[in-house]
């Protein structure tokens, strides 16, 4: 079968091929970014490391510093106003205001008793995008008495963070000693703060 086209005839099969090719070319020309300059592919691992470094800077390093220097308000400021605190050992859930009140009392008691506190973190898993992060890990809580005696306590945490006006804030904080099964071995087997492989 043929169709009349100008002065000659064009087989229908050729016409179909011509239409298909035309629509393909048109689609390519109209595709988003067809005329834009090519961009270099970003390295997801590099982007992830950058975000985790930001979280270390905004949360984990000042977290440890606030405990070491007994600065309750500095510690509280690391949390979002929407923060939820869940305590596995205590079986309770607290708002930021409740958690802040308990934190102030705890810091005050510790300061009056003397001695020092250190807290260290290692990680089992760190998942992050430009807005949110989920981090699971093990913490080591070190209590140093005025006489220099040391006691260590361990627990497992799961923290969700959110970037708010350019700064990472703790949004959800859960921890538990898992029935006292978390220990120094658990802590050492997890990844260090600056190890971004997990």
C-alpha positions in Angstrom: 0.0 0.0 0.0 1.3 3.5 -0.8 0.4 7.1 0.0 0.5 10.0 -2.4 3.2 12.5 -1.3 3.9 15.5 -3.4 4.9 14.2 -6.9 5.7 10.6 -6.0 4.6 7.9 -3.7 6.0 6.8 -0.3 5.4 3.3 1.0 3.5 3.3 4.3 6.2 1.4 6.0 8.7 4.1 5.1 6.3 6.7 6.3 6.0 4.9 9.7 9.8 4.8 10.0 10.1 8.5 9.2 7.5 9.4 11.8 9.1 7.3 14.4 12.5 8.9 13.8 11.0 12.4 13.8 9.3 11.9 17.2 12.5 10.4 18.6 14.5 13.4 17.6 11.9 15.8 18.8 11.8 14.0 22.1 15.5 14.3 22.5 15.5 18.0 21.7 12.7 18.6 24.2 14.2 16.5 27.0 15.2 18.4 30.1 18.9 19.3 30.1 19.5 18.5 26.4 20.9 21.9 25.7 22.5 22.4 29.2 26.2 22.0 29.7 27.3 18.6 30.9 27.9 18.3 34.7 30.4 16.1 36.4 29.0 13.2 38.4 29.3 13.7 42.2 30.8 11.1 44.4 28.1 9.9 46.9 30.8 8.7 49.3 32.4 12.2 49.3 29.0 13.9 49.8 28.2 11.5 52.7 31.6 12.2 54.4 31.0 15.9 54.1 27.6 15.6 55.8 28.9 13.4 58.6 31.7 15.8 59.2 29.1 18.5 59.6 27.2 16.4 62.1 30.4 15.7 64.1 31.0 19.4 64.2 27.4 20.4 65.2 26.5 17.5 67.5 29.0 14.9 68.6 32.0 17.1 69.3 30.1 19.8 71.2 28.1 17.0 73.0 31.3 15.5 74.5 32.7 19.0 75.2 29.5 20.1 77.1 29.8 17.0 79.4 33.5 17.5 79.9 33.0 21.1 80.9 29.8 20.6 82.8 27.8 23.1 80.6 24.2 22.0 80.7 22.9 24.8 78.5 25.5 24.1 75.8 24.3 20.5 75.8 20.6 21.4 75.7 21.2 23.7 72.8 22.2 20.8 70.6 18.6 19.6 70.5 15.8 20.6 68.2 12.8 22.3 69.9 10.8 19.3 68.5 13.1 16.8 70.2 11.8 13.5 71.6 13.8 11.7 74.2 13.1 7.9 74.7 14.9 6.1 77.6 15.0 2.3 77.1 16.2 1.7 80.7 13.7 4.1 82.3 10.8 3.1 79.9 9.7 6.7 79.4 9.5 9.3 76.7 10.3 13.0 77.4 9.8 16.3 75.6 12.6 18.8 75.2 11.4 20.8 78.2 11.2 17.7 80.4 14.6 16.5 79.3 16.2 19.9 79.7 14.9 20.1 83.3 16.3 16.7 84.1 19.6 17.6 82.4 20.0 20.7 84.5 19.4 18.8 87.7 21.8 16.1 86.7 24.6 18.5 85.8 24.1 20.4 89.0 24.3 17.3 91.2 27.4 16.2 89.4 29.1 19.5 89.8 28.3 19.6 93.5 29.7 16.1 93.9 32.9 17.0 92.2 34.9 14.9 89.7 34.6 14.9 86.0 32.6 13.2 83.2 33.7 12.1 79.8 31.5 10.6 77.1 32.8 9.0 73.9 30.9 7.7 70.8 31.5 5.0 68.2 29.1 4.0 65.4 27.4 0.9 64.1 25.5 2.7 61.3 25.3 6.2 59.9 22.7 7.0 57.3 22.5 10.6 56.1 21.0 12.9 53.4 21.2 16.7 53.2 18.2 17.1 55.6 18.1 14.1 58.0 20.4 11.6 59.6 20.0 8.3 61.4 22.9 7.2 63.5 23.2 4.0 65.7 26.1 3.4 67.9 27.7 2.7 71.3 28.6 5.3 73.9 31.1 5.1 76.7 30.3 7.1 79.8 33.3 7.7 82.0 32.8 9.0 85.6 36.0 10.2 87.3 35.7 10.8 91.1 37.5 13.7 92.9 40.0 11.1 94.0 40.7 10.0 90.4 38.8 6.8 90.6 37.2 5.8 87.3 34.0 4.0 86.5 32.8 3.2 82.9 29.3 2.6 81.7 28.1 1.6 78.2 24.9 1.8 76.2 23.6 1.7 72.7 22.0 4.7 71.1 19.9 5.6 68.1 19.8 9.3 67.2 17.8 11.0 64.5 19.0 14.5 63.5 17.6 17.2 61.4 19.4 20.2 59.7 17.7 23.4 60.9 18.7 26.7 59.4 22.1 25.3 58.5 22.9 23.5 61.8 22.3 19.9 62.7 20.1 19.3 65.7 19.2 16.2 67.6 15.5 15.4 66.8 15.0 12.0 68.4 17.4 10.4 71.0 17.0 6.8 72.2 19.4 4.8 74.3 19.5 1.6 76.4 22.1 -0.6 78.0 20.3 -3.6 76.5 19.9 -5.4 79.8 23.6 -4.5 80.6 24.8 -6.5 77.6 26.7 -3.5 76.1 30.3 -3.4 77.2 33.8 -2.2 76.4 34.1 -4.9 73.7 30.9 -3.6 72.1 32.3 -0.1 72.1 35.7 -1.0 70.6 34.1 -3.1 67.8 32.1 -0.1 66.5 33.5 2.5 64.1 35.3 5.7 65.3 33.8 9.1 65.0 36.0 10.0 62.0 35.5 6.6 60.2 32.8 7.3 57.6 32.6 3.8 56.1 29.7 2.5 58.2 
